[in-house]
Amino acid sequence: MTSLLQLVQAVGLGLVLLLPLANPLTTVALLLGLAGNMPRARRNQQSRQAAIYTFSIMTVAFYGGQWVMNTFGISIPGLRIAGGLIVAFIGFRMLFPASGAPSPDPEHKNATHNPHADTNIAFVPLAMPSTAGPGTIAMIISSASSFYDNPFGFAPWVMLAAPVTTFLCIAIILWLCLLSAGTIMKLTGKSGIDAISRLMGFLLVCMGIQFIINGILEIITTQAAAV
C-alpha cells in the first residue's frame, strides 16, 4: 500500500508540473479552429491519434530526448525557436484563411468530397507543438536527469512506472477534452467556429512569437554567462 501511495504521489507531482504546460484546453480550441467542417468520425479519430502521439512524444522525450538532442546538436533554445515558428505559421493560416469554395451543404456532405476528410492534424499541430510543445519537452528532458536521483526515496518499481503512468494520464485527459469539442461545435455553429478559428489564430501567432523571444533571450543569457 505504501508503494502504491508513492506511485500516486509521483504521478500527481508529474501532472502538476506538466499539465499547465500541456494545457489540453488550448488544444481543444485549436481543434475547433482547424476541424470545423471535419466529419465527426474523422474528428474523433484525429483526437484519438493526437492522444497517442502525445503519449509517444512525452515518453521518447523522457527516455531519449537528451540523447537525441545531443546527437543532432539541438539545443533547448533551438527547440523553442523552431516550435515558435511552427506555431506562428499555423496561427497566420488560421487568422488569414485562404479563400476557397464554400463548404458543402449538410445534405450534400456525403455526396461530395470533403477536403477536410483527408486532413491530418493529429501530430501537427494537436500533439506537437500544441500539447507536447517546446516548453513541455524541455521540462520533461530537464526533469528526467533529476528524477533518477530519486530525491523523494520512491521504490524502484515506482521509479519505472511513474513516468509512463503520468504521460498516459495526460494523454487520456487530452483525449477526453478533445472529444468534448464535438459538443462545443454543435452549440456554436459555423459562425462561432469561424470566430474561434480567427481568435485562436491570433493567440497562436502571439504564442509562437513568445516562443521565439524566449529562445533568443535564453541564447543571449547563456552567451552572457559564458563571457
Solvent accessible surface area in square Angstrom, and as a share of the most:
residue,aa,sasa,rsa
1,M,188,0.84
2,T,97,0.56
3,S,39,0.25
4,L,92,0.46
5,L,98,0.49
6,Q,40,0.18
7,L,26,0.13
8,V,92,0.53
9,Q,97,0.43
10,A,8,0.06
11,V,15,0.08
12,G,31,0.30
13,L,76,0.38
14,G,14,0.13
15,L,38,0.19
16,V,107,0.61
17,L,75,0.37
18,L,10,0.05
19,L,50,0.25
20,P,97,0.61
21,L,76,0.38
22,A,0,0.00
23,N,63,0.32
24,P,13,0.08
25,L,127,0.63
26,T,26,0.15
27,T,0,0.00
28,V,9,0.05
29,A,26,0.20
30,L,1,0.01
31,L,0,0.00
32,L,8,0.04
33,G,14,0.13
34,L,40,0.20
35,A,0,0.00
36,G,31,0.30
37,N,43,0.22
38,M,6,0.02
39,P,43,0.27
40,R,157,0.57
41,A,80,0.62
42,R,51,0.19
43,R,21,0.08
44,N,49,0.25
45,Q,59,0.26
46,Q,0,0.00
47,S,1,0.00
48,R,115,0.42
49,Q,47,0.21
50,A,0,0.00
51,A,8,0.06
52,I,98,0.50
53,Y,73,0.28
54,T,0,0.00
55,F,55,0.23
56,S,48,0.31
57,I,19,0.10
58,M,0,0.00
59,T,30,0.17
60,V,91,0.52
61,A,7,0.05
62,F,19,0.08
63,Y,108,0.41
64,G,20,0.19
65,G,7,0.07
66,Q,95,0.42
67,W,173,0.61
68,V,52,0.30
69,M,15,0.07
70,N,101,0.52
71,T,76,0.44
72,F,145,0.60
73,G,68,0.66
74,I,77,0.39
75,S,59,0.38
76,I,43,0.22
77,P,16,0.10
78,G,30,0.29
79,L,39,0.20
80,R,52,0.19
81,I,41,0.21
82,A,50,0.39
83,G,7,0.07
84,G,0,0.00
85,L,105,0.52
86,I,73,0.37
87,V,6,0.03
88,A,8,0.07
89,F,121,0.51
90,I,19,0.10
91,G,0,0.00
92,F,102,0.42
93,R,157,0.57
94,M,10,0.05
95,L,38,0.19
96,F,138,0.57
97,P,71,0.45
98,A,102,0.79
99,S,118,0.76
100,G,68,0.65
101,A,96,0.75
102,P,123,0.77
103,S,42,0.27
104,P,38,0.24
105,D,74,0.39
106,P,108,0.68
107,E,129,0.58
108,H,94,0.42
109,K,78,0.33
110,N,152,0.78
111,A,86,0.67
112,T,68,0.39
113,H,133,0.59
114,N,9,0.05
115,P,89,0.56
116,H,56,0.25
117,A,30,0.24
118,D,102,0.53
119,T,52,0.30
120,N,89,0.46
121,I,11,0.06
122,A,0,0.00
123,F,85,0.35
124,V,68,0.39
125,P,8,0.05
126,L,0,0.00
127,A,0,0.00
128,M,55,0.25
129,P,7,0.04
130,S,18,0.12
131,T,0,0.00
132,A,0,0.00
133,G,5,0.05
134,P,5,0.03
135,G,16,0.15
136,T,2,0.01
137,I,15,0.08
138,A,10,0.08
139,M,63,0.28
140,I,4,0.02
141,I,11,0.06
142,S,69,0.45
143,S,32,0.21
144,A,12,0.09
145,S,80,0.52
146,S,59,0.38
147,F,45,0.19
148,Y,112,0.43
149,D,113,0.59
150,N,48,0.25
151,P,100,0.63
152,F,130,0.54
153,G,50,0.48
154,F,19,0.08
155,A,21,0.16
156,P,108,0.68
157,W,111,0.39
158,V,0,0.00
159,M,18,0.08
160,L,128,0.64
161,A,32,0.25
162,A,3,0.02
163,P,8,0.05
164,V,57,0.32
165,T,42,0.24
166,T,6,0.04
167,F,5,0.02
168,L,87,0.43
169,C,39,0.23
170,I,0,0.00
171,A,7,0.05
172,I,80,0.40
173,I,60,0.30
174,L,0,0.00
175,W,89,0.31
176,L,101,0.50
177,C,29,0.17
178,L,2,0.01
179,L,63,0.31
180,S,51,0.33
181,A,0,0.00
182,G,10,0.10
183,T,82,0.48
184,I,59,0.30
185,M,19,0.08
186,K,146,0.62
187,L,146,0.73
188,T,51,0.29
189,G,32,0.31
190,K,124,0.53
191,S,90,0.58
192,G,19,0.18
193,I,12,0.06
194,D,64,0.33
195,A,60,0.47
196,I,40,0.20
197,S,17,0.11
198,R,118,0.43
199,L,109,0.54
200,M,9,0.04
201,G,0,0.00
202,F,105,0.44
203,L,78,0.39
204,L,7,0.03
205,V,20,0.12
206,C,59,0.35
207,M,68,0.30
208,G,0,0.00
209,I,80,0.41
210,Q,89,0.40
211,F,41,0.17
212,I,28,0.14
213,I,73,0.37
214,N,54,0.28
215,G,0,0.00
216,I,81,0.41
217,L,99,0.49
218,E,58,0.26
219,I,72,0.36
220,I,100,0.51
221,T,88,0.51
222,T,80,0.46
223,Q,111,0.49
224,A,69,0.54
225,A,87,0.67
226,A,84,0.65
227,V,164,0.94
